Amino acid sequence: MIAFEVRGDSMLPVYKDGHVVIVYREQRRSTSSFYGEDAAVRTSDGRRYLKTIMKGAPITLMSFNAGPIENVSLDWIGEIFAVMHRNQLKRVERAGGVQGNLKLA
């Protein structure tokens, strides 16, 4: 698994600036199985987002508080395992960390 820190407010109120999203490193399911779900994504031009994946031409990335990003090609989808406040992650690190030495990407 890998972790990403949320930056910005486009996914409020569910994901706040500073939250840490823990996702599976390897994409475990087909792209179409993620339609309608929130996930971390990397586009074919290298941009990373936390968005709701919608079927489009080929993909549309939706936000709660921003316009859609349309006609996106994805290289990778990270299925969300857990969401933590950054302070929770700091407490875990102080307590000895988690298996695999989880670090922010």
N, C-alpha and C positions, 0 to 999 in steps of 0.2 A: 504494500500500500504506500501511497504518497499523500502528502498534505499540501494544500494551497490556502493562502490567506485571502479572504475576500477584501477587495478594495472597491470603494464606491457604494452607491445607493440604488443601483438599477434593479436589484432583486429584493429591496425592502418590501414588506416587513419580515419576510422569511429568513433572509440572509443579510446580516448587518456587517458594516465595515469592521474589519478586525476578526470576524469569525474565521475559524479554521475548518476547512472541508477536507475530510479524509476520504480518498477514493482508491479503488483498486487500480494498481499500476497497469495491468494488462486489460485490454478490452475483452470482456468475457461473453458478450452477446452481440447479435447483429445490430446494425444501425437502426433498422426499422423497429426493432423491439423497444427502442428508447423513445419513440414518438409519444409526446405528451408528458415526458418525465424530465425532471431537473437533472443535470449532469455537468461535470467539468468537461470541456471540449478543447481540442486544438484544431484550428482550421488548417487548410492546406497551405495557407500563406504564413503559418506560424503563430497566429494570435491565439490567446487562451481566454476562455470565458467560462462563467458559471451561468447557464441559461436553461430554459425549457426548450427541448428539441421538438420541432414540429415538422411534419412532412411539407415540403415545398419543392421548389425547382432549383437545385435538388433538396436543400434543407433550409428551414427558417429557424432562427434562434430568437426566442421570445424572452422579454424581461417583464417584470411587474411594473416598473417605473420608467421605462425608456421604449423607444420605438423598436420594431423588429429589425433584425439583421437578416436580410433575405438573400437567396441564391448563394448559400454557403456550401463549400465542399469541406468535409471533415476528414482529418487524418486519424483522429483518436477520440474516443469517448471514455471518460472515467466515471464508472458507476459509483454513486455516493454510498459510502459505508456509514459515516457519522459526521455530525457537525458539532464543533466545540467552540466555545468562547475562547479567545486567545489566553485569558488568565487561567482557564482550566488546563490548557496544554502546558503552561509554565509550571503548574502544580504537579502535573505528571512528570515533567522533566526533573523537578526537585526531588521527587520521590523515587528516582532511579530510572525513569523513562519507561518505554514500552518495548516489547520484543521487536527487534529490527531497527532500533534507534530511529524512530520516526522523526523526520526533519521537515521543515517547511520548504517547499519547492520554489 
